[in-house]
Amino acid sequence: MKISVIVATYNRIDALSFVLQSLETQTDSDFEVIVADDGSKADTTEFLNAFMQKTSLSIQHVWQEDLGFRLAQVRNLAMAASTGEYLIFLDGDCIVQPDFVECHRQLAQPGHLVTGSRVLLNEELTKTLLSWPRWNFAAFRSHLLQYRLSGGINKYWPIVIKLGDGAWRLYRKFVWRRIKGCNMACWATDAKAIGGFDEDMTGWGHEDADFVFRLQHSGIVRKSGSWSTEVFHLFHRIHDQSNAAENARRVREKIVAKAS
């Protein structure tokens, strides 16, 4: 199966560059990249045009006008532009391990979606990494214990220990916990069958939970990608969360309506 990695971005070229560099080093190269751009300025387009001239990655850039936080809509645009049978959703500030695509492929299963996991990096370590000339996973991994002990990262063992597939990964019902839109995957046909992401959910928050809930309600089984697909989430300031409560209310309404 061909995989489409949909990378959401907004005005953060330094992080996006490292994310794309990490995708260049994948052990599984049978994938395309769709950069889902929620209205970045022209310098992001200029960066991507230059990057695409020198990379072996297959990259498309999908852009929409900056009318506020509209992640759901730009992901739908990216899905429409994608050609893969399987979709991996990734944020443009989440660097991946070399086996990221390979691990997602191993967990892919008809009738299932995967919600992955992340390792949070603090502000100091993020600044240090982004000062490097290029992303270097081997150099990063060689200092993992030091980073963990100093508080640079919030996890250690899930990076060094990879666990395989199994029934222990399955969720029996919908739960809000551990849904991370910055790292999740599903079949393109399943995403399209539910109409993709709910574009009425604007502003930061819970469009990922809504997406997962509707997939599960349609009969798709959720699977955990923890201890396999961890990404390195670079530090950023907290987004404007003024719409989060309204978005959460929308999701709760759908849950109640489906239950009745």
C-alpha positions, 0 to 999 in steps of 0.5 A: 500500500502507498502511504501519504504523510500529511504534515500540518504547518503554519509559519514555522520553517525551522521546525518544518525543515527538521520534520522533512529532513527526518522523513528523508531518513525513513527505512520505509520510503514508499510514501508521499508527503503532503504539506497541509499549510494553514495560511503560512506566509510566502517564506514557507512556500519559498522554503518548500520550493527550494527544499523540493528541488534537492530532496528525494521525497515526493512532496506536494504543498497544499495552502489555504488563506490565513483566516484563523486556525482551520486545521480541519479544513486544510487536512481535508484539502491535503487528503483530497490531494493525496494518492495514498491508500493509508494516511498518516497525520503528522504536525510540522513540529514533530520530528520522526524516528527513522522507522516511523513510517515502517512502524505505522505500516506494521500497525496498519490493519483493515478496519482500524485506525492508529493513534500514535504517541509523542515525546515532549521536548522542553524549550531549551532542548528545542532551541539546541536541536534547531541550532544544529545544521541538520537533523541527526537522529543518531546524535540525538539518540546518543544523548537520550538518557542525559536529555531525560535526566535533565528534563529535556524530554519527558519519556525515555523507554518508549524510544529505546524499546519498540513493542510489536502489534497485539490485542493489547493495543486495541481500545474497546470503546471511545475514550478522549485520552491519548488522542494526538492529532500530531501523530495518527493514521487511518485508511483513506477510504475510512476517512472519506466515508465519514466526510473527513474532519469536521470543518465547523470546528475552528480554533485550536482543540478537539478536532482530532478527538471528533475525527477519532470518535466518528471513525470509531462510531462508524465501526473502525477499531482504534489501536494504540501506536505507543511504544512504536511510533513516538514522535519528538514534539518540539516546544512551542508556546500554548496556542489560543485555546478560546475555542477549545471549550466550544469544540469539546462541547460539539464532540460531547453532543455527538457522543450523546446523540450517537448513544441515544 
